[in-house]
Amino acid sequence: MDAATIAGLLADPARLKVVAALALGAGTIEEVAASSGLSLKDVALAARRLARAGLVRRDRHELELLADRFGAAARAAAQAAPAPEPLSDDPAEDAVLSAFVRAGRLVAIPAARGKRRVVLEHLVRVFDVGVRYPEREVNALLAVWHPDVAALRRYLVDEGLLSREAGLYWRSGGWVDV
């Protein structure tokens, strides 16, 4: 069974409630009905559909959630997913960026200076060379990456990637694509 099939099965509110009740320890149709607030008929219909799909084992009034099917479907979906695009041509830099950047967001600011420098050089690319930015705009650009914009701003200035004067910032370091 694949993850899309499971998602489709659980898109029905009655089936979702049945699975939730079973996951929380209900073991009979009556127990599921009592804990989910569904009628016995609705539980029986949902359980029949879930049993046909292979998520529930049904023996008359006894029900058992086959929870291992969820993990197997998740593992299969992860294996079938395409490999993410590298964030850098350099394998060492890509390893650092892959550890700290997920879905275009910085999940954590690296504590180690070397790794932080790699991440900051990646982030500074959002600033155009030769453009002066007010602090409000710098904050808006950095907020897309991480909520702690003050720390990112400070690190970028400390590493010489951004310069600051009179409340204006501009890019002063890092690689520039020509």
C-alpha positions as CSV (number, residue, x, y, z in Angstrom):
1,M,0.0,0.0,0.0
2,D,1.3,3.4,-0.9
3,A,1.2,6.7,1.1
4,A,-1.3,8.2,-1.4
5,T,-3.7,5.4,-0.8
6,I,-3.4,5.8,3.0
7,A,-3.9,9.5,2.7
8,G,-7.0,8.9,0.5
9,L,-8.4,6.5,3.0
10,L,-7.8,8.9,5.9
11,A,-9.4,11.8,4.0
12,D,-12.8,10.4,5.1
13,P,-13.6,11.8,8.6
14,A,-15.2,8.6,9.8
15,R,-12.3,6.4,8.7
16,L,-9.9,8.8,10.3
17,K,-11.8,8.6,13.6
18,V,-11.8,4.8,13.4
19,V,-8.0,4.7,12.9
20,A,-7.5,7.2,15.7
21,A,-9.6,5.2,18.1
22,L,-7.8,2.0,17.2
23,A,-4.4,3.7,17.6
24,L,-5.5,4.9,21.0
25,G,-6.4,1.4,22.2
26,A,-9.9,0.6,21.1
27,G,-10.2,-3.0,20.0
28,T,-13.8,-3.7,19.2
29,I,-16.4,-2.0,17.0
30,E,-18.3,-1.0,20.2
31,E,-15.2,0.6,21.8
32,V,-14.4,2.5,18.6
33,A,-18.0,3.8,18.4
34,A,-17.8,4.9,22.1
35,S,-14.5,6.7,21.8
36,S,-15.1,8.2,18.3
37,G,-18.7,9.3,18.7
38,L,-19.7,7.5,15.5
39,S,-22.6,5.1,15.2
40,L,-22.0,1.4,15.1
41,K,-23.1,1.3,11.5
42,D,-20.6,4.1,10.5
43,V,-17.8,2.3,12.4
44,A,-18.6,-1.0,10.7
45,L,-18.7,0.6,7.2
46,A,-15.4,2.4,7.8
47,A,-13.8,-0.7,9.3
48,R,-14.9,-2.8,6.4
49,R,-13.3,-0.3,3.9
50,L,-10.1,-0.1,6.0
51,A,-9.9,-3.9,6.2
52,R,-10.3,-4.2,2.4
53,A,-7.4,-1.8,2.0
54,G,-5.2,-3.7,4.4
55,L,-4.9,-1.1,7.2
56,V,-7.2,-3.0,9.7
57,R,-7.6,-6.6,10.6
58,R,-11.2,-7.4,11.3
59,D,-12.5,-10.5,13.0
60,R,-16.3,-10.0,13.5
61,H,-16.4,-7.3,16.2
62,E,-12.7,-7.3,17.0
63,L,-10.5,-4.8,15.2
64,E,-6.8,-4.4,15.0
65,L,-4.9,-1.5,13.4
66,L,-2.0,-2.7,11.3
67,A,0.2,0.3,12.2
68,D,3.3,-1.1,10.5
69,R,1.7,-0.4,7.1
70,F,2.0,3.4,7.8
71,G,5.8,3.1,8.4
72,A,6.2,0.9,5.3
73,A,4.3,3.4,3.1
74,A,6.3,6.3,4.5
75,R,9.6,4.5,3.8
76,A,8.5,3.6,0.3
77,A,7.5,7.2,-0.4
78,A,10.8,8.5,0.9
79,Q,12.7,6.0,-1.3
80,A,10.7,7.0,-4.4
81,A,11.1,10.7,-3.8
82,P,13.7,12.3,-6.1
83,A,17.0,13.3,-4.6
84,P,17.1,17.0,-3.7
85,E,19.0,19.4,-5.9
86,P,22.5,20.1,-4.5
87,L,22.7,23.6,-3.0
88,S,26.4,23.9,-4.0
89,D,28.7,22.4,-6.6
90,D,31.3,21.8,-3.9
91,P,30.4,18.5,-2.1
92,A,31.7,19.7,1.3
93,E,29.6,22.9,1.1
94,D,26.6,21.0,-0.1
95,A,26.9,18.7,2.9
96,V,26.9,21.7,5.3
97,L,24.0,23.4,3.5
98,S,22.0,20.2,3.3
99,A,22.3,19.9,7.1
100,F,21.1,23.4,7.8
101,V,18.8,24.4,4.9
102,R,15.5,22.6,4.3
103,A,12.8,23.7,1.9
104,G,14.5,27.1,1.4
105,R,14.7,27.9,5.2
106,L,17.5,27.8,7.6
107,V,16.6,25.3,10.3
108,A,19.3,26.4,12.6
109,I,22.2,28.8,12.7
110,P,25.4,26.7,12.9
111,A,27.5,27.1,16.1
112,A,30.7,26.2,14.4
113,R,32.3,29.2,12.7
114,G,33.3,27.3,9.5
115,K,29.9,25.9,8.9
116,R,28.3,29.2,9.8
117,R,30.5,30.9,7.2
118,V,29.3,28.4,4.5
119,V,25.7,29.1,5.4
120,L,26.2,32.9,5.5
121,E,27.9,32.9,2.1
122,H,24.9,31.1,0.8
123,L,22.4,33.6,2.4
124,V,24.3,36.7,1.3
125,R,23.3,35.9,-2.3
126,V,19.9,37.4,-1.7
127,F,21.5,40.8,-1.6
128,D,22.4,42.4,-4.9
129,V,25.8,43.9,-5.3
130,G,25.8,47.7,-5.4
131,V,22.4,48.1,-3.8
132,R,22.0,49.8,-0.4
133,Y,19.3,48.3,1.8
134,P,17.6,49.9,4.8
135,E,17.6,47.7,7.9
136,R,13.9,47.0,7.5
137,E,14.5,45.5,4.1
138,V,17.5,43.5,5.3
139,N,15.3,42.1,8.1
140,A,12.5,41.2,5.6
141,L,15.0,39.4,3.3
142,L,16.5,37.5,6.2
143,A,13.2,36.6,7.8
144,V,12.5,34.4,4.8
145,W,15.4,32.3,5.9
146,H,15.2,32.3,9.7
147,P,13.2,34.2,12.4
148,D,16.4,35.4,14.2
149,V,17.2,38.2,11.8
150,A,19.2,40.2,14.3
151,A,21.7,37.3,14.7
152,L,21.9,36.7,11.0
153,R,22.5,40.4,10.3
154,R,25.2,40.6,13.0
155,Y,27.0,37.4,11.7
156,L,26.9,38.7,8.1
157,V,28.4,42.0,9.2
158,D,31.0,40.3,11.5
159,E,32.1,38.0,8.7
160,G,32.5,41.0,6.3
161,L,29.7,39.8,3.9
162,L,27.6,42.9,4.6
163,S,28.7,46.3,5.5
164,R,26.7,48.9,7.5
165,E,26.7,52.6,7.9
166,A,24.0,55.1,8.9
167,G,21.3,52.4,9.0
168,L,22.1,51.2,5.5
169,Y,23.5,47.8,4.6
170,W,25.2,46.6,1.4
171,R,26.9,43.5,0.2
172,S,30.6,43.6,0.7
173,G,31.8,40.0,0.5
174,G,31.1,36.5,-0.7
175,W,31.2,35.0,-4.1
176,V,29.4,36.8,-6.9
177,D,28.1,35.0,-10.0
178,V,29.2,36.9,-13.1
